[in-house]
Amino acid sequence: MHSNDAQMLVLTVLADGPLHGYAINTAIEELTGRKLGPGSLYGALSRLEARELIRPADEAAEPQERHRTVQITDTGRDQLRAELQQMARISAAGLRALGITPA
């Protein structure tokens, strides 16, 4: 899985509310049928936090704490919305090209 895909999945599941790493991966598995590997998951979390798209739900949590809960930021929601809208346009174009009427 590409790092951007992992980041999108993390943002998508965090849009429903704050979660910790294991719960994020469980939600991703429920959504896609596959879990992310630890490197993909924690790499995505680090990149998203560096870009200020997610933040600790508990401000007192240490950045290295493995089981800390994170939440999506307003900037993260805006980024997720823009990415999902772009994916919807691409999906609709692909479906039309295949002769399938998009829903």
Disulfide bonds with the S-S distance in Angstrom:
none
